[in-house]
Amino acid sequence: ADAANNWAPGAQKIDATSIAKPFREEIRTQIQKLKEVGIEAPLLVGLLANSDPAAKKYAEWTGRACKADGIRYELREIDDAIDVENAL
Protein backbone atom coordinates (compact mmCIF):
# COMPACT_ATOMS: atom_id res chain seq x y z
CA ALA A 1 0.00 0.00 0.00
CA ASP A 2 1.21 3.49 -0.68
CA ALA A 3 1.81 5.99 2.12
CA ALA A 4 -1.27 8.06 1.17
CA ASN A 5 -3.60 5.23 2.26
CA ASN A 6 -1.89 4.38 5.58
CA TRP A 7 -4.40 6.48 7.49
CA ALA A 8 -7.31 4.34 6.26
CA PRO A 9 -6.25 0.77 5.49
CA GLY A 10 -8.66 -0.85 3.08
CA ALA A 11 -10.10 2.50 2.01
CA GLN A 12 -11.34 2.79 -1.55
CA LYS A 13 -11.52 5.92 -3.68
CA ILE A 14 -15.01 6.50 -5.09
CA ASP A 15 -15.66 8.33 -8.33
CA ALA A 16 -18.45 10.82 -7.57
CA THR A 17 -18.96 11.51 -11.28
CA SER A 18 -20.04 7.95 -12.00
CA ILE A 19 -22.40 7.99 -9.03
CA ALA A 20 -23.96 11.29 -10.11
CA LYS A 21 -24.29 10.34 -13.79
CA PRO A 22 -27.70 8.57 -13.69
CA PHE A 23 -29.18 11.32 -11.52
CA ARG A 24 -27.93 14.04 -13.85
CA GLU A 25 -29.27 12.16 -16.87
CA GLU A 26 -32.70 11.95 -15.21
CA ILE A 27 -32.63 15.67 -14.48
CA ARG A 28 -31.82 16.44 -18.13
CA THR A 29 -34.64 14.15 -19.29
CA GLN A 30 -37.20 15.76 -16.97
CA ILE A 31 -36.12 19.29 -17.95
CA GLN A 32 -36.46 18.38 -21.62
CA LYS A 33 -40.00 17.13 -20.96
CA LEU A 34 -40.85 20.44 -19.28
CA LYS A 35 -39.51 22.39 -22.25
CA GLU A 36 -41.51 20.26 -24.67
CA VAL A 37 -44.74 21.42 -22.99
CA GLY A 38 -43.65 25.06 -22.82
CA ILE A 39 -42.41 25.19 -19.23
CA GLU A 40 -39.11 26.90 -18.51
CA ALA A 41 -36.30 24.98 -16.88
CA PRO A 42 -35.95 25.41 -13.12
CA LEU A 43 -33.93 28.38 -11.89
CA LEU A 44 -31.32 28.03 -9.16
CA VAL A 45 -30.34 31.35 -7.58
CA GLY A 46 -26.96 31.38 -5.87
CA LEU A 47 -26.33 34.06 -3.28
CA LEU A 48 -22.76 35.19 -2.67
CA ALA A 49 -22.49 37.24 0.49
CA ASN A 50 -18.73 37.67 0.80
CA SER A 51 -15.70 38.43 -1.31
CA ASP A 52 -13.94 35.10 -0.79
CA PRO A 53 -12.43 34.12 -4.16
CA ALA A 54 -12.90 30.42 -3.37
CA ALA A 55 -16.61 30.98 -2.70
CA LYS A 56 -16.96 32.83 -5.99
CA LYS A 57 -15.16 30.04 -7.86
CA TYR A 58 -17.46 27.45 -6.24
CA ALA A 59 -20.49 29.51 -7.29
CA GLU A 60 -19.17 29.70 -10.86
CA TRP A 61 -18.63 25.93 -10.99
CA THR A 62 -22.16 25.44 -9.69
CA GLY A 63 -23.40 27.61 -12.55
CA ARG A 64 -21.48 25.54 -15.09
CA ALA A 65 -22.92 22.30 -13.69
CA CYS A 66 -26.43 23.73 -13.80
CA LYS A 67 -26.01 24.88 -17.38
CA ALA A 68 -24.67 21.45 -18.40
CA ASP A 69 -27.84 19.85 -17.00
CA GLY A 70 -30.25 22.40 -18.47
CA ILE A 71 -30.95 24.23 -15.21
CA ARG A 72 -31.01 28.01 -15.34
CA TYR A 73 -28.58 29.60 -12.85
CA GLU A 74 -28.27 33.12 -11.60
CA LEU A 75 -25.56 34.31 -9.21
CA ARG A 76 -26.49 37.28 -7.08
CA GLU A 77 -23.83 39.03 -5.08
CA ILE A 78 -25.19 40.71 -1.97
CA ASP A 79 -23.56 43.11 0.47
CA ASP A 80 -25.50 42.09 3.56
CA ALA A 81 -25.69 38.38 4.33
CA ILE A 82 -28.58 39.07 6.73
CA ASP A 83 -30.71 40.74 4.04
CA VAL A 84 -31.21 37.67 1.85
CA GLU A 85 -34.92 38.29 1.19
CA ASN A 86 -34.24 41.50 -0.72
CA ALA A 87 -31.74 39.70 -2.93
CA LEU A 88 -34.44 37.29 -4.07
N, C-alpha and C positions, 0 to 999 in steps of 0.2 A: 504494500500500500504506500502511496506517496504521502509526504509529510502534511499536505493540505487536508487529508482526511483523518488524521490521527485524533482529532478532537471528537469525531463521531464515527467510530468503527462500524462498518456495515452500512453507512449512510449511502443514499443513492441520489444523484442529481436528477431532478424532474424538469422536463421541458414544458414550461407554462404555455408556450405557443401551441403545442399539440393538444393540450387539454382545452384551451380556449377555442380552438378551431371549429368544432361542431356548434358551439354556442354562437359564435360570430356568424357562421353560415346561416343559422336559423334567424338571427336578427336581420341579416340582409334579405332573406326570403320574405319575412314578415313586412319589412319596410317596402319592398317591391310590391307586395299585395296592396298595401295602403295606397301607394302611388297610383296603382292601376285603377283604383276607385276614386281618385281625385283627392286623397287625403295627404297632406304634407307629412314628411318624415318628422319624427320627434325632434325636439330641440333640447339640447343640454346646455345650460348656462353655467359657465365656470366663473367663480368670483375670486379675484386675486386682491387680497387686502394688505399686501406688503410688497416691499421692493426686493425681496430675496430672488436673486437670479435663478437659483435652483427651482424655486416654486414656479417661476415664470416658464422655465424650460419644461417642467412637468405639465403645466397647463397647455403648452404648445403641443407636446406629445399626445396629450389627451385629445386635443383638437384633431390631430392627424389620424388617430385611431377612430374617432367618431366619423370623420369624413370617409375613411376607408370602408366603413360599414354602412354608410348612407345616412348617418345621423347628423343633423344640423348641429353646429357647435358655435357658441358665442362666448368669448372671453370678455368679462367686464372687470376693469380695474377700478377699485374703490379706495377712497382715502380713509374711511372710517369703518373698521371691521365691525363695529357695533351697529352701524346703520345699513344693514343688509337689505331690509325691505325696500328702501328707496332705490337700491341698485337693480332690483327686479322690475 
